Amino acid sequence: MVNILPLEELKQQLDIKEKNPVISTGQECWHASERPYHMIHSAVDGQPIASVQMATEDKYDIVNQTAQKAIEEWKDIPAPKRGEIVLQIGEAL
């Protein structure tokens, strides 16, 4: 059985603030204070969750390039090992 936490408790555990100004590649993070925030709503009930700051075009390009590089690296990992990694991520979540 899946244990579903109340939204406020989950936000606290994940350190989700009212406004979240971080743009990240997973390896690098930036604060883009010159960009506006966008409210994210729950797909379940439409309630607001938190605001995230929009990336500048140059930061978006860096994030996209990093993701493309990760895809190429991921493809080189044998399928059984990828499955093991995904399983470990699932268990950690």
C-alpha positions, 0 to 999 in steps of 0.5 A: 500500500502506498503511503500518501503524505498530506501536501504540506508535509510533503512540501516540508520534507522536500524543502519546497518553499512558497517561491523556488528560485533555482534552475538546475542541471542536476549538477549545477544550480543558479538563481535567476532573480531577473525572471518571473515566477510561475505558480505550479498547481496540483494535477489532482485538485488544482490547488496551488503548490508553489512558485518556480522561477522561469529560466533565462534562454541561456540557462535553458540551453545549458540545461537542455545540452546537459540533458542531451549529454546525459541521454547519450551516456545513459544509452551506453549503460547496459539495460540490466544496469539501467534497470537496477539504477531505476529500481534503486531510485524507485526504492529511494523515493 
